[in-house]
Amino acid sequence: NYNMSSDGSINSESTLASSVRPPSADAQKNTPPTRTRSVELPLQHAPTDPPKKSKNDGGWKGRTFPYVLHEILASPGVGTSISWLPDGKAWTINNVHEFVEKVCPVFFRHSNQRSFMQNVRNWGFRELVDEGGNVAYYHEYFVRGQEDLCQHMFNK
């Protein structure tokens, strides 16, 4: 398509479009609305698709550390290495060596106590020490049987 410009020359639409200056603010007020094309971009994946496993999620399947810790504590056979305290409001590592060697590799990509404890600190667990020197970990939103409370926990 060709159009005649105000000076009488003929331009193609692409040339005309590139030579037109945007209207001033006063002219825009009196200008009728222009037609626009709506373009639909394809979705990268449907919203119902399960989350793709990231290489860096440590095998957590998109879950955060508190949810994985709930799963660990609910797993049969881990009671000798990690367990809830009787009230279900705190947990303790009963046997560090067994926990690091047998439990961590199942739930994490490491057998590193320091890495695990860094997560514990970063997620806001507080260390509780009794008179005998036994250590347990507490967070107000980490309670046995109430996994839904973990949504209120944040990583520092």
Stockholm file with secondary structure:
# STOCKHOLM 1.0

chainA/1-156         NYNMSSDGSINSESTLASSVRPPSADAQKNTPPTRTRSVELPLQHAPTDPPKKSKNDGGWKGRTFPYVLHEILASPGVGTSISWLPDGKAWTINNVHEFVEKVCPVFFRHSNQRSFMQNVRNWGFRELVDEGGNVAYYHEYFVRGQEDLCQHMFNK
#=GR chainA/1-156 SS CEEECTTSCEEEHHHHHHHCCCCCHHHHHHSCCCCCCCCCCCCSSCTTSCCCCCTTSTTCTTCCHHHHHHHHHHSTTCTTTEEECTTSSEEEESCHHHIIIIIHHHHSSCCCHHHHHHHHHHTTCEEEECTTCCEEEECTTCCTTCGGGGGGCCCC
#=GC SS_cons         CEEECTTSCEEEHHHHHHHCCCCCHHHHHHSCCCCCCCCCCCCSSCTTSCCCCCTTSTTCTTCCHHHHHHHHHHSTTCTTTEEECTTSSEEEESCHHHIIIIIHHHHSSCCCHHHHHHHHHHTTCEEEECTTCCEEEECTTCCTTCGGGGGGCCCC
//
